[in-house]
């Protein structure tokens, strides 16, 4: 029998796409679906997904938990756990429509929650850390339940199928966000488990990823020292945890965290002025196990913006373009042109060169 | 004189048709195997003195010589082997403990040879080091838990001292005394040329070699030979030697025959005296004492030098390593039971300690379980034979490796296991001026540079094959390894899957 993600490591190729409106204007999910649909050939129907930011303005102060359940028994058990740890403001099905090609759907639920304050205080941690730990615990210990989204005012939507079908299934035209990312998956060996699709998220981090990182086990064993559990054994999962560790726990500025993940080559560090070189050397020395190696292009969404990142020698494609307030990212230029007439500044960022687009307004 | 029951281990075969009686072999053999019989105009051999070092074979101008294992055999017996019997004869004769040199030669499993490496195919392109950058530089030293930046993005964390190595390889400790001055010079110059470090061992630092300080690790062992504040400040790093893989639990041995004027001055001991290091450091009886020594050395060097602590791989190595990390060391050196030595009691060498592969895997995992692996470097020693061993060691969790036997082989050692006699015909493990002269540092240092340059190339090729372009991403990356012919317990300790899984 084929093993699912978490039981075995499954390499995958992919297509990715992303859009951000720098002014924070919200737009619905139609464009992102159209963009990823154009790259149909880059996925094989075994996984597709989206992340949207700014989609839950009415609940923006609540953690939005999106959960897959295999059955009602595990749902009841998980909800008991949620009730114990969170005040649940609202709970319900995530609305979907029937799409003939999308099969084997699990129970898909959504909860807007706040951590129970006395619990957070008892454990002497902040709300983010508390929520992150609860999510990791459900995913590790509640067999048949899987939290696939847990940030505030954002959400991931994913499943087994071509991405355009998944977009239709989740009715993304009904959500409006200021950032959208999308992913079409080409796994080489999977029974097709909904949790295994991208994006992978942790609190408000979401990652879509095209590639296969060869540093996986070095990264995993490093990040697991800090309380993470890489239960899915996927690249996206470990990259998300690395970012969460560097930015949320170690409080590195996002630009520095990026310099850890795609560290400059030593020869380039030595060419910098002494002060800058010393800083880069320190980052590379302390966080050498967080360097991501192997071919990848990834889009990292977070509350304040969108980051595109390539491996250090650009072994995967990535194109960026601009038009008005919007910045576009995709594996192929055509996937930008299909939703943006006459894009400007179309370019292929160099290997290891991050493209960081931050919102110009504070959310 | 009583009856000597020991039979020769080797036979010297001389082809009389080829021998021209030039007497090169007579002059070359410090063991006095060969002698010239003027009356009969023949060169004869006394087999019993032969250690099979190949010096005469290599230098015979007519290639008239061969050395063979002595075909004389005892009655076949799986239990009472020829060696077992010979050793009893030897001890019955002398009443002494048996001494041996170089690493454990017994037929224990070599786990390096039971692990296979991965390579990329299709889903992940391999990287060609001839066409793309490929990094093997490593930083050895203590790492802070995290880096902090101020509001302006300026780094505020102060970095502890780091050793920058151009490749993850260093020359392991071999004292001046156990090896010759020319051998030391070769190691020092090669380290300088390669951008790596060599290690003084416990014999102090010869005054001529202070100039290689940037590429030197100065060792502090239980005998404290040659240790003074100038010495401590001479190198880039300090290593406290607690134990050695070849002889865990006991101190170093340097026979008095090797303690001439120069060695005596460098070690600060009288000429001709045996230099027997105490088994423990007499100021370290527990882990808190080790902490005091680590910080005494840091004080003496103004916190500018990383302090390594070297231990032999023994049964509870992972708990000890954890203690060392918490005691404030900057790097842990783990030395496996196949590690070489100039002289060790045979029984200790062959029976004490555990394989480095298992020890390394256990230490790396233990430090990760405790969340402190990133704070300290791990250096793996004790029989690294080639670049594949290095790649496997790093994938198991090492930051860098030490090599010593391989380095000596590169400069001419033929592994005759006779270092303790001081009669090394290759000029390496000897202090006899005539023998030392045979090792030309100009040539020997270049051979060391060649060897490590070749290994570095090979490491890069294997890294590229795995789709990795920095050695950082190999460290602890055990998915790159698969076991072959290992049982589930061995796989569990190594933390790897079996081939085919």
HADDOCK unambig.tbl for C-alpha pairs under 7 A between the chains (distance, minus, plus):
assign (segid A and resid 11 and name CA) (segid B and resid 123 and name CA) 6.97 0.50 0.50
assign (segid A and resid 13 and name CA) (segid B and resid 123 and name CA) 6.92 0.50 0.50
assign (segid A and resid 212 and name CA) (segid B and resid 124 and name CA) 6.00 0.50 0.50
assign (segid A and resid 214 and name CA) (segid B and resid 466 and name CA) 6.98 0.50 0.50
assign (segid A and resid 214 and name CA) (segid B and resid 467 and name CA) 5.92 0.50 0.50
assign (segid A and resid 214 and name CA) (segid B and resid 468 and name CA) 6.15 0.50 0.50
assign (segid A and resid 215 and name CA) (segid B and resid 473 and name CA) 4.88 0.50 0.50
assign (segid A and resid 215 and name CA) (segid B and resid 474 and name CA) 6.63 0.50 0.50
assign (segid A and resid 215 and name CA) (segid B and resid 477 and name CA) 6.74 0.50 0.50
assign (segid A and resid 217 and name CA) (segid B and resid 477 and name CA) 4.62 0.50 0.50
assign (segid A and resid 217 and name CA) (segid B and resid 478 and name CA) 6.35 0.50 0.50
assign (segid A and resid 217 and name CA) (segid B and resid 479 and name CA) 5.95 0.50 0.50
assign (segid A and resid 218 and name CA) (segid B and resid 473 and name CA) 5.89 0.50 0.50
assign (segid A and resid 218 and name CA) (segid B and resid 474 and name CA) 6.49 0.50 0.50
assign (segid A and resid 218 and name CA) (segid B and resid 475 and name CA) 6.14 0.50 0.50
assign (segid A and resid 218 and name CA) (segid B and resid 476 and name CA) 5.25 0.50 0.50
assign (segid A and resid 218 and name CA) (segid B and resid 477 and name CA) 4.29 0.50 0.50
assign (segid A and resid 225 and name CA) (segid B and resid 368 and name CA) 5.79 0.50 0.50
assign (segid A and resid 225 and name CA) (segid B and resid 369 and name CA) 6.72 0.50 0.50
assign (segid A and resid 225 and name CA) (segid B and resid 371 and name CA) 4.74 0.50 0.50
assign (segid A and resid 226 and name CA) (segid B and resid 371 and name CA) 6.78 0.50 0.50
assign (segid A and resid 250 and name CA) (segid B and resid 146 and name CA) 6.27 0.50 0.50
assign (segid A and resid 252 and name CA) (segid B and resid 148 and name CA) 6.94 0.50 0.50
assign (segid A and resid 279 and name CA) (segid B and resid 155 and name CA) 6.45 0.50 0.50
assign (segid A and resid 285 and name CA) (segid B and resid 139 and name CA) 6.27 0.50 0.50
assign (segid A and resid 286 and name CA) (segid B and resid 143 and name CA) 5.51 0.50 0.50
assign (segid A and resid 286 and name CA) (segid B and resid 144 and name CA) 6.88 0.50 0.50
assign (segid A and resid 288 and name CA) (segid B and resid 472 and name CA) 5.54 0.50 0.50
assign (segid A and resid 289 and name CA) (segid B and resid 472 and name CA) 5.99 0.50 0.50
assign (segid A and resid 289 and name CA) (segid B and resid 473 and name CA) 6.25 0.50 0.50
assign (segid A and resid 291 and name CA) (segid B and resid 473 and name CA) 6.56 0.50 0.50
assign (segid A and resid 293 and name CA) (segid B and resid 468 and name CA) 5.73 0.50 0.50
assign (segid A and resid 293 and name CA) (segid B and resid 469 and name CA) 6.90 0.50 0.50
assign (segid A and resid 293 and name CA) (segid B and resid 473 and name CA) 6.46 0.50 0.50
assign (segid A and resid 294 and name CA) (segid B and resid 467 and name CA) 5.46 0.50 0.50
assign (segid A and resid 294 and name CA) (segid B and resid 468 and name CA) 5.77 0.50 0.50
assign (segid A and resid 295 and name CA) (segid B and resid 124 and name CA) 6.50 0.50 0.50
